[in-house]
Amino acid sequence: MDKSKEELLKANGFNVGSAGEFLGLTQDEETYINIRFDMCVLIKSERERIGWSLSKLADAMEEPIESIKALESGDFNIPMDLMIQALLHLGTSREQIAQILCKT
């Protein structure tokens, strides 16, 4: 957020902070959520970049299309290994996946 906007909000009695602070998350919890979010964004963008439909990815992974929709929407019922499997099916390199995991 722009520093001047932050100061203006504080001057008007608003609290300014991260979503993690608002929700009372630990740093580890916030990091885990951010990793999952970044993976979801990458899955969708890679799928669209190579021109695959949701059903094509579902067929390639032998998963129901509902699982792929849930995966791209960030559903926490989707295991992390399925997210990594989707990225690999889309041709994402190990280095790209590592960048998401190692982001600080």
C-alpha positions as CSV (number, residue, x, y, z in Angstrom):
1,M,0.0,0.0,0.0
2,D,1.1,3.5,-0.8
3,K,2.7,5.1,2.3
4,S,0.5,8.3,2.0
5,K,-2.7,6.2,1.8
6,E,-1.6,4.2,4.9
7,E,-0.9,7.4,6.8
8,L,-4.2,8.9,5.8
9,L,-6.1,5.8,6.9
10,K,-4.3,5.7,10.3
11,A,-5.0,9.4,10.7
12,N,-8.7,8.7,10.3
13,G,-8.7,6.0,12.9
14,F,-8.3,2.9,10.8
15,N,-5.9,0.0,11.5
16,V,-3.6,-0.9,8.7
17,G,-2.0,-4.4,8.4
18,S,-1.8,-7.6,6.5
19,A,-4.6,-10.2,6.2
20,G,-2.5,-12.5,8.4
21,E,-2.4,-9.9,11.1
22,F,-6.1,-9.4,10.9
23,L,-6.8,-13.1,11.1
24,G,-4.2,-13.7,13.8
25,L,-2.2,-16.1,11.7
26,T,1.3,-17.2,12.6
27,Q,4.0,-16.5,10.1
28,D,4.1,-20.2,9.2
29,E,0.4,-20.2,8.5
30,E,0.5,-17.1,6.4
31,T,3.5,-18.5,4.4
32,Y,1.6,-21.7,3.8
33,I,-1.5,-19.9,2.6
34,N,0.6,-17.7,0.3
35,I,2.4,-20.8,-1.2
36,R,-1.0,-22.4,-1.9
37,F,-2.3,-19.2,-3.4
38,D,0.7,-18.7,-5.7
39,M,0.4,-22.3,-6.9
40,C,-3.3,-21.8,-7.7
41,V,-2.5,-18.7,-9.7
42,L,0.4,-20.4,-11.5
43,I,-1.8,-23.5,-12.4
44,K,-4.5,-21.3,-13.9
45,S,-2.1,-19.1,-15.8
46,E,0.0,-22.0,-17.1
47,R,-3.2,-23.9,-18.2
48,E,-4.4,-20.8,-20.1
49,R,-1.0,-20.0,-21.5
50,I,-0.8,-23.4,-23.2
51,G,-4.4,-23.3,-24.3
52,W,-5.7,-26.2,-22.2
53,S,-9.3,-26.3,-21.0
54,L,-10.2,-27.4,-17.5
55,S,-11.5,-30.7,-19.0
56,K,-8.2,-31.3,-20.8
57,L,-6.2,-30.9,-17.6
58,A,-8.7,-33.1,-15.8
59,D,-8.4,-35.8,-18.4
60,A,-4.6,-35.6,-18.4
61,M,-4.5,-36.0,-14.6
62,E,-7.4,-38.5,-14.5
63,E,-9.2,-36.4,-12.0
64,P,-12.8,-35.1,-12.0
65,I,-13.2,-31.6,-13.5
66,E,-14.7,-30.5,-10.2
67,S,-11.3,-31.2,-8.5
68,I,-9.5,-29.1,-11.1
69,K,-12.0,-26.2,-10.6
70,A,-11.5,-26.5,-6.8
71,L,-7.7,-26.7,-7.3
72,E,-7.7,-23.4,-9.3
73,S,-10.0,-21.7,-6.9
74,G,-7.8,-22.4,-3.9
75,D,-10.0,-24.9,-2.1
76,F,-8.1,-26.1,1.0
77,N,-9.6,-29.6,0.6
78,I,-7.3,-30.1,-2.4
79,P,-3.9,-31.7,-1.3
80,M,-0.7,-30.0,-2.1
81,D,0.6,-33.0,-4.0
82,L,-2.3,-32.7,-6.5
83,M,-1.4,-29.1,-7.0
84,I,2.2,-30.1,-7.8
85,Q,1.0,-32.9,-10.1
86,A,-1.1,-30.3,-12.0
87,L,1.9,-28.0,-12.4
88,L,4.0,-30.9,-13.8
89,H,1.3,-31.9,-16.2
90,L,1.2,-28.4,-17.5
91,G,5.0,-28.5,-18.2
92,T,6.0,-26.3,-15.2
93,S,9.7,-26.8,-14.4
94,R,10.9,-28.0,-11.0
95,E,12.7,-24.7,-10.8
96,Q,9.5,-22.7,-11.2
97,I,7.9,-24.8,-8.5
98,A,10.9,-24.3,-6.2
99,Q,10.7,-20.6,-6.7
100,I,7.1,-20.6,-5.3
101,L,8.2,-22.8,-2.3
102,C,11.3,-20.7,-1.6
103,K,9.7,-17.3,-1.9
104,T,10.0,-15.2,1.3
